[in-house]
Amino acid sequence: MNHTIITNDMGTTKSIIANTMAKILFIDDDTNTLSLMEQIALILGHQAILCPAAKDAMRMALETLPDLIMLDINMQELNGFDVVKHLRNNEITLKTPIIILSASEPDFETEKAIAVGADGFIPKPLTIRDLETVIAKFNI
């Protein structure tokens, strides 16, 4: 959320909190899943940045500076845990919220996701409610 300053004709100003569109980087090597995640983000009025290759995740995160990163665990070049470690080792992406998405076992994967530096785990498929909850949690 951003603060917006509004000035009326009389010169009086006030600060209001305005919801702004979140920039969300989705990382998944399944293009159908990326398409679904993009549609969910767009329905909620947010910008989706799609990364279909884990090897490109760090570059895309640094180029786009997303407000939130959501990624799959099981990808071809690197797994999601490795991507999280890379993102957490960079000063620019160190504090960006990262959520792992996977169809894997939630109990075990949640612990592992948190251990490598992710901020949470959501079982696939991503839903509108899931994304709304994450955005509200991180005040994006």
C-alpha positions, 0 to 999 in steps of 0.5 A: 500500500502507498500513501497518496497526498490529495490537495483540494481547491482550498489548499488543504492536503490529506494523506490517504492509503491507496491500494496499488497493483502488486507486481507478482513474479510467478516462477513455474516450468508448467506454462498451463500453471503459469497461465492460471496464476496470471489469470488469478492475478489479473482478476484481482487487479495485479500485474503478473510477471511470468518466469517459465525457467527456474534458471532465469528467476534471479535475473527476472527478480532483479530486473522487475523488482516484484512485490511478491514471488511465488514459485513451484518446487519441482522444476527442471533446472533448479528446484524451488528451494534452490531458487529461494536460497539464491533469492535470499542471498541477494541484498535486493531480493532478501526481503521480498516475500516468497511463497512456495507453491506445490502439489507435494505434501504440505506438512513436510514441504512447509517446514522445508520451505521456511527452513530455506527462507521462504515466507510460506507454502501454499498447496497447488492449485493457487486460488483467488482466495489464496492470493488474496490472503497472501497479499493481505498478509504481506500488506502488498 
